[in-house]
Amino acid sequence: MKTLLFVSILALIGCQTNNTVASIEALNKKELRGYFTQNLQTLAWSSKARSRALGGMRAPPAPVKVQILDTREPKISLADNWQQEKRLKSTITPLYWKELMDEDQQPRPDIRSKLKAAGLQKYELLLILSDTAARARRLAEITFQAGYAKTKYYDASYVGIADIFAE
């Protein structure tokens, strides 16, 4: 009887679970700047267990390993002076979008090998930058289907690193 009562209470209240289904996520300019500089205001500070391990002190979140994929034309992406930007804490990998999908926005058969050859890891966060928001979203969907579960994209036209750091 107690078991039945316990199960009915759980059914009425519901179980609190986290949504573990991975999906792509759009980023605005402020969020993208946070990933570029590793100054992420949205990440939680340390957990109670980590605080106890640190002697009661709270610590900021650990830096997130970010892979940035610039899918604009090679001439344009290489002309972007991101190597000179001191605030950038991640490297940007240029890979032209036509190497990942065709004109009809269908994925190429060798997309996994192209991404792996570019040095991108499946288990790390992948940010997609493109010249149009629609193309960035489609590339994020394609890379997600290729096994890159931690994929986010910039939901605007990416014109260069100077635009991201402009206030």
N, C-alpha and C positions, 0 to 999 in steps of 0.2 A: 504494500500500500504506500509506504514511504517512497519507494522508487517511482511509482506512478505519479505521485504528487510532485516529486522532483523533476521528472521529465515534462510534466505539463507546465510547471513554472518556467522551465527553460524554453519551452515552445512559445509561451506567451511573451516572455521577455526577449528572447532571441539571444543568440550567441554573438559576442563581439569578435569579429575576425577582420583582419586586414585584407584588402583586395590584393591578391598576389598575382593577378593577371597582368603581365607586362603589356604596355602599349606605347605608341609614340606620343610625344608631347611637344607642343609648340612653345617657343620662347619669345618673349618680347625683348626689346633692346636692353632694358635694365637687367633682366635675368641673364642674357647673353654676356653682358659686361661682367657680371658676377662670376660666370664660369671662366671667362678670359683671365680675370685677375685673381681667381680663387678667393674672392671676398663674397661668400655666399651668405646672405642674410636669412635665407629661408631654411637652412639646415639647422636642426636642433642642436643644442649644446649637449654635453655628455650625459649619459644615462646615470641612474642612481648607482648601478653596479660599478661603472667606470669612476664615478665620483668617490665611492668608498675605496676603490683601489688606489686613487690618487690622494688618499688621506683626507677626504671631505672636500677637496677643491673641485670646482667645476672647470672643465676645460673646453675650449672651442672645438668644433668638429675638425676631424682630420681632413686634409686637402683631398679633393676628389680628382682622380686621374681622369683627365679629359682628352679625348682624341677629337680634333677638329678637322673636318673634311670640307675643303673649298672646291666646289664643283663648277666654278665659272670657267670661262675660256682660259687656256693656259697663259696666253699673253697678258690677260688682265690680272689673273691671280698672282702671277710672278712679279708683276709691276707693283703690287701692293707691298708697301714697306713694313710688313709685320715683323721682320727680323730686327728692325730698329726700335720697335715699341718696347719700352722697359717694363710697362705694367703687365704685359702679356706673360702668363705663367705656363702656357701650353704651346705646343708646336702645331702649326697648321699644315696639313697634308694636301697639296693640290692634286686633284684627280678629276679630269674633265667629265661632265655628266654623260657625254656620248659614249664613254667607255663602260658605263654602268647600265644605260638603257638606250633604246632606239628612239627615233623621232615620234613613234606612236606611244611612247612612254611605257613600253614593255621591257622587262628586265632582260639583259643579255644572258646567255647560258653560262658564261664564264665569270659571272659577277663575284662569286666567292673567291676565286683565285686572284682576281684583280684587287679586291679589298685586302686579301692576305698579303699579296705582293707589295701593296702600299704600306704595309707594316701595321695595319689596324687589327686590334685584338677584339674578339667577340665578347669577352667578359667585362670590358671597360666601357665607360660612357662615350657615346659617339654623337657629336654635334654636326649637323649638316648645314652648310651655307650654300646658297645659290643666288643667281641673279633675279629669280622670281620666287615668290612664296609658294606658288602652286608646284613649281618644279622641286623645291626643297621638300615639300610635303610628300610628293610622289617618290622622291629618292629615299626619304625616311621610311616610307612603306616598303620599298624594295629591299633596303638594307635590313629592315626588321624581319622580312620574310626570309632573308638569306642567313638569319641566325644571330643578328646583332640586336639583342633584346633591349639593351639600354640605349635607345636611339631618341634623340631630340632634334628639332629643326628650328631655324630662325624664321619666324612667321612674318617676314618682310623681305623686300629686295635687299640683298647684301651688296653694298657698293664699295666697301673697303673698311679697313681697321680704323681709319681716322674718323669715319662716321659713327662707329660704335663708341668711341671715347669722347666724341663731341657731346657737350651738355646741351 
